[in-house]
Amino acid sequence: MDSEDGVSKAEEFVYRISTANEWEELQKNGSVFGGELDKSSGFIHLSNLHQVQATLQNFFLNTKVDLYLLQIDAKKTLVKNLK
């Protein structure tokens, strides 16, 4: 079902898988530029809810650190067309 602005409930939020270190940096500084993949590509990588499991399996399968799943209100981002 769509909300009043035509955005489906599934698209209202995007998700960021972050390490504990990234989360601590965000809490301390108010911003973070992600992990090595983000830095090397120049993008902050986000997932739709249905992509989270595949993202975990493809990029974090052998991760030995704590991970956080951050839920981000897509309407509050500066980017109008998230891809």
C-alpha positions as CSV (number, residue, x, y, z in Angstrom):
1,M,0.0,0.0,0.0
2,D,1.3,3.5,-0.9
3,S,1.5,6.3,1.6
4,E,0.0,9.8,0.9
5,D,3.0,10.8,-1.2
6,G,2.9,7.7,-3.4
7,V,5.9,6.0,-1.7
8,S,5.2,2.4,-0.7
9,K,5.8,1.4,2.9
10,A,8.7,-0.8,1.8
11,E,10.4,2.2,0.2
12,E,10.0,4.6,3.2
13,F,13.2,3.3,4.7
14,V,16.6,2.3,3.5
15,Y,19.0,0.2,5.5
16,R,22.7,0.5,6.2
17,I,24.8,-2.4,7.6
18,S,27.5,-0.9,9.7
19,T,30.3,-2.2,11.9
20,A,30.5,-1.3,15.6
21,N,33.4,1.0,14.7
22,E,31.4,2.8,12.1
23,W,28.5,3.2,14.6
24,E,30.8,4.5,17.3
25,E,32.2,7.0,14.8
26,L,28.7,8.1,13.8
27,Q,27.7,8.6,17.4
28,K,30.9,10.5,18.2
29,N,31.2,12.8,15.1
30,G,27.6,12.9,13.9
31,S,28.7,11.6,10.5
32,V,30.6,8.7,9.0
33,F,31.8,7.8,5.5
34,G,31.3,4.0,5.9
35,G,33.7,1.2,5.4
36,E,36.4,0.3,2.9
37,L,34.0,-0.5,0.1
38,D,32.2,2.8,0.5
39,K,35.5,4.7,0.6
40,S,37.0,2.9,-2.4
41,S,33.9,3.4,-4.5
42,G,32.9,6.8,-3.3
43,F,29.4,5.8,-2.4
44,I,27.6,5.0,0.9
45,H,26.0,1.7,0.2
46,L,22.3,1.2,1.3
47,S,19.8,-1.6,0.9
48,N,16.1,-1.9,0.6
49,L,14.6,-4.2,3.2
50,H,14.4,-7.1,0.8
51,Q,18.1,-6.7,-0.1
52,V,19.5,-6.8,3.5
53,Q,19.8,-10.6,3.7
54,A,21.6,-10.9,0.4
55,T,23.9,-7.9,1.3
56,L,24.8,-9.7,4.6
57,Q,25.6,-12.9,2.7
58,N,27.5,-11.3,-0.1
59,F,29.6,-8.7,1.9
60,F,29.6,-9.7,5.5
61,L,29.5,-13.5,5.6
62,N,32.9,-13.9,7.3
63,T,32.8,-10.7,9.3
64,K,34.1,-11.2,12.8
65,V,32.9,-7.9,14.3
66,D,29.5,-6.8,15.6
67,L,27.2,-5.4,12.9
68,Y,24.4,-2.9,13.3
69,L,21.4,-2.6,10.9
70,L,20.6,1.1,10.7
71,Q,17.1,2.1,9.5
72,I,17.2,5.4,7.6
73,D,14.1,7.4,6.7
74,A,14.5,7.9,3.0
75,K,12.5,11.1,3.0
76,K,15.1,12.7,5.3
77,T,18.1,12.0,3.1
78,L,19.5,14.7,0.9
79,V,19.3,12.5,-2.1
80,K,16.0,12.5,-4.0
81,N,16.5,9.4,-6.1
82,L,18.3,6.8,-4.1
83,K,19.6,3.9,-6.3
